[in-house]
Amino acid sequence: MRRATRAVVPTSDEPLAVGNIWHDPKAHEMRVHGQPVDLPPKEFELLRLLIANAAMVLLTHYLLDAVWGDDFGAVQVLYVHVGWLREHIKPDPRLRRYIQAVRGVGYKFSEGESST
């Protein structure tokens, strides 16, 4: 649980950019390769948290608490939203280029190519 407390919760409304992804919370706008992508609010929040902590593994339960609070406790909710995000941010969802699972721990946002 110590690793989760070191995660950065984005407090600024400044846009974040990692690789080909640009994320602007003020305008509620996201672009991938310069193309606008429309995201529902929870996916938007989840992506912002992952980008703000790029290359850092965020625990599954930390992500659930940070994005959904006490309203949802089911890990499957996170799995589904991560799957949807992967479909939105890259053309081939089988490749886990940006959002990578760390088995039994959580997820991390990375620019590296991976098939896990």
Secondary structure, 3 states (H helix, E strand, C coil): CHHHHCCCCCCCCCCEEECCEEEECCCCEEEECCEEECCCHHHHHHHHHHHHCCCCCEEHHHHHHHHHHHHCCCHHHHHHHHHHHHHHHCCCCCCCCCEEEECCCEEEECCCCCCC
